[in-house]
Amino acid sequence: MAKVEIERVMCISCGNCIDNCPEIFEYGDDGLSTLKDGEIVGDNVEKELENPGCAKEAEESCPVSIIHVYE
Ligand code: SF4
């Protein structure tokens, strides 16, 4: 199992994560990136994944390094 997390409050809405991994990432109603069916934990959103897949590419593409993938 893997887990992906976004520190949402620091998102600059560049869209890189959504372009690289639309299966997992989307814009929230507030215009910041979020995770489809993710769990809100404080200022963050988290989601368990069977395998990280394209979330790794999203992590690498984030210009402010607020996406974290744990394996
Ligand atoms: S790549 Fe980072 S800064 Fe850009 S939309 Fe996604 S989480 Fe926000």
Backbone and ligand atoms as CSV (ligand in chain L), in Angstrom:
chain,resi,resn,atom,element,x,y,z
A,1,MET,N,N,0.836,-1.202,0.000
A,1,MET,CA,C,0.000,0.000,0.000
A,1,MET,C,C,0.870,1.251,0.000
A,2,ALA,N,N,0.304,2.311,-0.494
A,2,ALA,CA,C,0.989,3.603,-0.518
A,2,ALA,C,C,-0.005,4.656,-0.044
A,3,LYS,N,N,0.516,5.818,0.265
A,3,LYS,CA,C,-0.351,6.928,0.677
A,3,LYS,C,C,0.131,8.188,-0.025
A,4,VAL,N,N,-0.800,9.017,-0.467
A,4,VAL,CA,C,-0.456,10.307,-1.056
A,4,VAL,C,C,-1.110,11.395,-0.220
A,5,GLU,N,N,-0.406,12.499,-0.090
A,5,GLU,CA,C,-0.870,13.609,0.752
A,5,GLU,C,C,-0.594,14.918,0.018
A,6,ILE,N,N,-1.484,15.875,0.130
A,6,ILE,CA,C,-1.256,17.239,-0.376
A,6,ILE,C,C,-1.403,18.214,0.790
A,7,GLU,N,N,-0.409,19.090,0.944
A,7,GLU,CA,C,-0.523,20.207,1.896
A,7,GLU,C,C,-1.258,21.332,1.168
A,8,ARG,N,N,-2.564,21.265,1.186
A,8,ARG,CA,C,-3.393,22.071,0.278
A,8,ARG,C,C,-3.220,23.574,0.423
A,9,VAL,N,N,-3.024,24.064,1.626
A,9,VAL,CA,C,-3.011,25.525,1.819
A,9,VAL,C,C,-1.879,26.195,1.048
A,10,MET,N,N,-0.855,25.435,0.656
A,10,MET,CA,C,0.271,26.033,-0.074
A,10,MET,C,C,0.162,25.820,-1.581
A,11,CYS,N,N,-0.936,25.242,-2.044
A,11,CYS,CA,C,-1.119,24.995,-3.475
A,11,CYS,C,C,-1.258,26.313,-4.221
A,12,ILE,N,N,-0.558,26.430,-5.356
A,12,ILE,CA,C,-0.644,27.644,-6.177
A,12,ILE,C,C,-1.483,27.393,-7.431
A,13,SER,N,N,-2.205,26.283,-7.446
A,13,SER,CA,C,-3.170,25.981,-8.528
A,13,SER,C,C,-2.537,25.989,-9.919
A,14,CYS,N,N,-1.319,25.456,-10.009
A,14,CYS,CA,C,-0.641,25.431,-11.320
A,14,CYS,C,C,-1.226,24.366,-12.238
A,15,GLY,N,N,-1.817,23.323,-11.658
A,15,GLY,CA,C,-2.443,22.271,-12.458
A,15,GLY,C,C,-1.532,21.131,-12.864
A,16,ASN,N,N,-0.256,21.178,-12.522
A,16,ASN,CA,C,0.665,20.109,-12.956
A,16,ASN,C,C,0.226,18.732,-12.471
A,17,CYS,N,N,-0.193,18.644,-11.221
A,17,CYS,CA,C,-0.569,17.327,-10.680
A,17,CYS,C,C,-1.794,16.774,-11.412
A,18,ILE,N,N,-2.726,17.655,-11.748
A,18,ILE,CA,C,-3.945,17.223,-12.425
A,18,ILE,C,C,-3.614,16.817,-13.865
A,19,ASP,N,N,-2.721,17.557,-14.517
A,19,ASP,CA,C,-2.311,17.199,-15.875
A,19,ASP,C,C,-1.603,15.841,-15.891
A,20,ASN,N,N,-0.769,15.585,-14.887
A,20,ASN,CA,C,0.034,14.358,-14.857
A,20,ASN,C,C,-0.716,13.163,-14.289
A,21,CYS,N,N,-1.766,13.406,-13.515
A,21,CYS,CA,C,-2.416,12.294,-12.819
A,21,CYS,C,C,-3.895,12.602,-12.565
A,22,PRO,N,N,-4.662,12.759,-13.635
A,22,PRO,CA,C,-6.080,13.119,-13.457
A,22,PRO,C,C,-6.913,12.023,-12.815
A,23,GLU,N,N,-6.399,10.798,-12.753
A,23,GLU,CA,C,-7.135,9.724,-12.081
A,23,GLU,C,C,-7.242,9.981,-10.576
A,24,ILE,N,N,-6.273,10.691,-10.026
A,24,ILE,CA,C,-6.188,10.845,-8.575
A,24,ILE,C,C,-6.407,12.291,-8.124
A,25,PHE,N,N,-5.937,13.261,-8.924
A,25,PHE,CA,C,-5.977,14.672,-8.525
A,25,PHE,C,C,-7.077,15.416,-9.269
A,26,GLU,N,N,-7.649,16.407,-8.594
A,26,GLU,CA,C,-8.623,17.294,-9.234
A,26,GLU,C,C,-8.625,18.614,-8.475
A,27,TYR,N,N,-9.215,19.633,-9.085
A,27,TYR,CA,C,-9.392,20.890,-8.362
A,27,TYR,C,C,-10.567,20.767,-7.402
A,28,GLY,N,N,-10.396,21.284,-6.193
A,28,GLY,CA,C,-11.499,21.377,-5.257
A,28,GLY,C,C,-12.347,22.601,-5.554
A,29,ASP,N,N,-13.448,22.735,-4.844
A,29,ASP,CA,C,-14.346,23.876,-5.046
A,29,ASP,C,C,-13.653,25.197,-4.737
A,30,ASP,N,N,-12.603,25.164,-3.929
A,30,ASP,CA,C,-11.876,26.383,-3.582
A,30,ASP,C,C,-10.761,26.701,-4.573
A,31,GLY,N,N,-10.632,25.901,-5.642
A,31,GLY,CA,C,-9.626,26.171,-6.666
A,31,GLY,C,C,-8.256,25.603,-6.372
A,32,LEU,N,N,-8.106,24.934,-5.231
A,32,LEU,CA,C,-6.835,24.287,-4.885
A,32,LEU,C,C,-6.915,22.812,-5.253
A,33,SER,N,N,-5.757,22.214,-5.494
A,33,SER,CA,C,-5.733,20.794,-5.827
A,33,SER,C,C,-6.223,19.950,-4.649
A,34,THR,N,N,-6.934,18.894,-4.988
A,34,THR,CA,C,-7.333,17.938,-3.958
A,34,THR,C,C,-7.273,16.527,-4.545
A,35,LEU,N,N,-7.630,15.532,-3.728
A,35,LEU,CA,C,-7.578,14.134,-4.147
A,35,LEU,C,C,-8.994,13.609,-4.300
A,36,LYS,N,N,-9.262,12.957,-5.397
A,36,LYS,CA,C,-10.577,12.355,-5.592
A,36,LYS,C,C,-10.825,11.335,-4.474
A,37,ASP,N,N,-11.947,11.476,-3.772
A,37,ASP,CA,C,-12.294,10.598,-2.645
A,37,ASP,C,C,-11.214,10.610,-1.553
A,38,GLY,N,N,-10.536,11.755,-1.413
A,38,GLY,CA,C,-9.523,11.870,-0.368
A,38,GLY,C,C,-10.149,12.190,0.984
A,39,GLU,N,N,-9.346,12.022,2.034
A,39,GLU,CA,C,-9.789,12.304,3.400
A,39,GLU,C,C,-9.128,13.595,3.879
A,40,ILE,N,N,-9.929,14.545,4.332
A,40,ILE,CA,C,-9.393,15.804,4.855
A,40,ILE,C,C,-8.814,15.543,6.245
A,41,VAL,N,N,-7.552,15.919,6.432
A,41,VAL,CA,C,-6.892,15.780,7.731
A,41,VAL,C,C,-6.254,17.132,8.038
A,42,GLY,N,N,-6.918,17.931,8.845
A,42,GLY,CA,C,-6.433,19.289,9.111
A,42,GLY,C,C,-6.413,20.090,7.824
A,43,ASP,N,N,-5.255,20.692,7.498
A,43,ASP,CA,C,-5.119,21.467,6.260
A,43,ASP,C,C,-4.764,20.577,5.076
A,44,ASN,N,N,-4.578,19.296,5.308
A,44,ASN,CA,C,-4.118,18.384,4.263
A,44,ASN,C,C,-5.252,17.488,3.773
A,45,VAL,N,N,-5.005,16.852,2.629
A,45,VAL,CA,C,-5.892,15.799,2.164
A,45,VAL,C,C,-5.029,14.572,1.890
A,46,GLU,N,N,-5.535,13.416,2.254
A,46,GLU,CA,C,-4.766,12.178,2.129
A,46,GLU,C,C,-5.616,11.107,1.458
A,47,LYS,N,N,-4.929,10.136,0.883
A,47,LYS,CA,C,-5.634,9.000,0.290
A,47,LYS,C,C,-4.704,7.794,0.257
A,48,GLU,N,N,-5.257,6.640,0.614
A,48,GLU,CA,C,-4.504,5.389,0.491
A,48,GLU,C,C,-4.600,4.903,-0.949
A,49,LEU,N,N,-3.505,4.356,-1.463
A,49,LEU,CA,C,-3.473,3.856,-2.838
A,49,LEU,C,C,-2.937,2.428,-2.844
A,50,GLU,N,N,-3.454,1.594,-3.730
A,50,GLU,CA,C,-2.900,0.243,-3.898
A,50,GLU,C,C,-1.439,0.334,-4.319
A,51,ASN,N,N,-1.177,1.185,-5.299
A,51,ASN,CA,C,0.207,1.491,-5.671
A,51,ASN,C,C,0.242,2.945,-6.117
A,52,PRO,N,N,1.392,3.593,-6.009
A,52,PRO,CA,C,1.430,5.044,-6.214
A,52,PRO,C,C,1.151,5.484,-7.646
A,53,GLY,N,N,1.502,4.644,-8.632
A,53,GLY,CA,C,1.206,4.985,-10.016
A,53,GLY,C,C,1.623,6.401,-10.372
A,54,CYS,N,N,0.725,7.132,-11.010
A,54,CYS,CA,C,1.046,8.474,-11.496
A,54,CYS,C,C,1.155,9.499,-10.375
A,55,ALA,N,N,0.797,9.138,-9.150
A,55,ALA,CA,C,0.976,10.085,-8.045
A,55,ALA,C,C,2.446,10.454,-7.870
A,56,LYS,N,N,3.342,9.530,-8.230
A,56,LYS,CA,C,4.785,9.835,-8.156
A,56,LYS,C,C,5.150,10.939,-9.149
A,57,GLU,N,N,4.575,10.873,-10.338
A,57,GLU,CA,C,4.847,11.925,-11.336
A,57,GLU,C,C,4.267,13.259,-10.870
A,58,ALA,N,N,3.105,13.206,-10.245
A,58,ALA,CA,C,2.518,14.438,-9.707
A,58,ALA,C,C,3.424,15.022,-8.628
A,59,GLU,N,N,3.928,14.168,-7.758
A,59,GLU,CA,C,4.836,14.622,-6.692
A,59,GLU,C,C,6.049,15.332,-7.298
A,60,GLU,N,N,6.615,14.724,-8.333
A,60,GLU,CA,C,7.820,15.302,-8.948
A,60,GLU,C,C,7.507,16.586,-9.703
A,61,SER,N,N,6.270,16.745,-10.159
A,61,SER,CA,C,5.927,17.902,-10.989
A,61,SER,C,C,5.458,19.116,-10.192
A,62,CYS,N,N,5.283,18.952,-8.884
A,62,CYS,CA,C,4.737,20.058,-8.085
A,62,CYS,C,C,5.826,21.100,-7.806
A,63,PRO,N,N,5.645,22.338,-8.277
A,63,PRO,CA,C,6.705,23.348,-8.140
A,63,PRO,C,C,6.932,23.807,-6.708
A,64,VAL,N,N,5.977,23.563,-5.815
A,64,VAL,CA,C,6.147,23.985,-4.428
A,64,VAL,C,C,6.292,22.790,-3.472
A,65,SER,N,N,6.472,21.590,-4.046
A,65,SER,CA,C,6.812,20.374,-3.275
A,65,SER,C,C,5.864,20.112,-2.104
A,66,ILE,N,N,4.565,20.177,-2.390
A,66,ILE,CA,C,3.584,19.940,-1.311
A,66,ILE,C,C,2.841,18.618,-1.487
A,67,ILE,N,N,3.222,17.845,-2.517
A,67,ILE,CA,C,2.658,16.507,-2.705
A,67,ILE,C,C,3.681,15.511,-2.171
A,68,HIS,N,N,3.223,14.609,-1.326
A,68,HIS,CA,C,4.118,13.616,-0.730
A,68,HIS,C,C,3.539,12.225,-0.956
A,69,VAL,N,N,4.354,11.335,-1.478
A,69,VAL,CA,C,3.931,9.949,-1.683
A,69,VAL,C,C,4.770,9.079,-0.748
A,70,TYR,N,N,4.099,8.297,0.081
A,70,TYR,CA,C,4.762,7.400,1.028
A,70,TYR,C,C,4.517,5.970,0.586
A,71,GLU,N,N,5.609,5.179,0.484
A,71,GLU,CA,C,5.466,3.767,0.063
A,71,GLU,C,C,6.003,2.857,1.143
L,1,SF4,S1,S,1.278,20.621,-8.712
L,1,SF4,FE1,FE,1.344,21.391,-6.594
L,1,SF4,S2,S,0.993,23.605,-6.728
L,1,SF4,FE2,FE,0.383,22.696,-8.699
L,1,SF4,S3,S,-1.850,22.342,-8.518
L,1,SF4,FE3,FE,-0.809,20.447,-7.897
L,1,SF4,S4,S,-0.549,20.590,-5.648
L,1,SF4,FE4,FE,-1.036,22.658,-6.439
